[in-house]
Amino acid sequence: MRRFDPDAILSRLMVRLDPELIESLATQVARFHAVAAVCDPQQPFGGSDTVDEPIRQNLAQIKSAAPDFGSDVDSLGVWTARRLEQLSGLLGERRALGHIRECHGDLHLGNVALIDESPVIFDAIEFNPGLRWIDTINDIAFMSMDLQERGRSDLAYRFLDRYLQETGDYEGLPLLRFYEVYRALVRAKIAAIRTTQADLSGDDREQVLVELRGYVSFAKTLCAPMHGAVVITHGVSGSGKSHIAGELADFLPAVRLRSDVERKRMLGIDAASDATEREAYAPDVTAKTYARLETLAHLVASTGYVAVVDATFLHDAQRGAIRRMAASIGVPFAIIACDAPLEMLRERIVARSARADNVSDADLAVLESQLDSREPLSAEEQGMMLTVAPDQPLDRRVLAALLNTSGPSG
């Protein structure tokens, strides 16, 4: 055992949070969850009753310790009860599929330290099995909530995006907002209890009340309806689609669905492996890949997030199918078209193939085939399109207009 510098804890102002650090943390959490022990079906953990109990306790303790917040607590109680009833079927499915695992249980910035430039998670819950044997989505909800409450929604979206890319657990996404509210209430309960401490000075009590008020208010904000959207990329390999798609989580509640990753996941192939010898790019597999992307985009957008589908979408039929899906669920749809000079496309593909984090198997022969077979966007599609050229930043305001949103946010 070795002692680390308290100033290395991520909740401290001394630690600079950035996308690379948060994505590294998300990858670490995803890999921890992948090997965590799965709950025995005979145990009650993860069922509606065991999920509901700590939420009701939080609400009761807040109301008892801080009765001035009674009306807010009542409205939060109504929302959580209604959502729990709506999600009860999914909770049962998650138990049956093995998503109730021996998790950390208290995964927030205050329990992560930066040691040797890498995030190290510590102080998991040991005293209460019911708070440790939980849905993996419940576990990540604390980190997501913590980042958002601190004004770093961009990093919360980055964390979620990377976690889902690693795990493929998009089906758990409808639970996230419910568990984020629960985690905000955990923090509110702690603050409420602290207000009752007899040895608390006047100034300290006021500070704790501010904290309590902030978490209750934030929990209510999280209860507001979310409005999803579907964004697809369009362009040949090397045109910059993945780079642009990755930037969207900086200002949108975006969840990326990458054809290169989902194609291999569907075939049981590691994302970093070369799948060309597995007939992964046969027409029937490509058709199944786009069908899977459409299914996932439907789920993500229906949940209220922005589904960012990172694929070439070179053919009208591919674009038309996902555009009709977006229309069927009543969410905005936009196309981000990427292109670059031919020589630059070739240079990028060659350079990309040498990178350790490359998930694309496209080579120069694939590029030539794509250039020959691509179908241009129709006039209707061009009205839904935002073009991005090399070294040109994404125009966030144009995209916001296409998605009928209020504009970029942090």
Secondary structure, 3 states (H helix, E strand, C coil): CCCCCHHHECCCCCCCCCHHHHHHHHHHHHHHHHHCCECCCCCCCCCHHHHHHHHHHHHHHHHHHCHHHHHHHHHHHHHHHHHHHHHHHHHHHHHHCCCEEECCCCCCHHHEEEECCEEEECCCCCCCHHHHEEEHHHHHHHHHHHHHHCCCHHHHHHHHHHHHHHHCCHHHHHHHHHHHHHHHHHHHHHHHHHHCCCCCCHHHHHHHHHHHHHHHHHHHHHCCCCCCEEEEEECCCCCCHHHHHHHHHHCCCEEEEEHHHHHHHHCCCCCCCCCHHHCCCCHHHHHHHHHHHHHHHHHHHHHCCEEEEECCCCCHHHHHHHHHHHHHCCCCEEEEEECCCHHHHHHHHHHHHCCCCCCCCCCHHHHHHHHHHCCCCCHHHHCCEEEECCCCCCCHHHHHHHCCCCCCCC
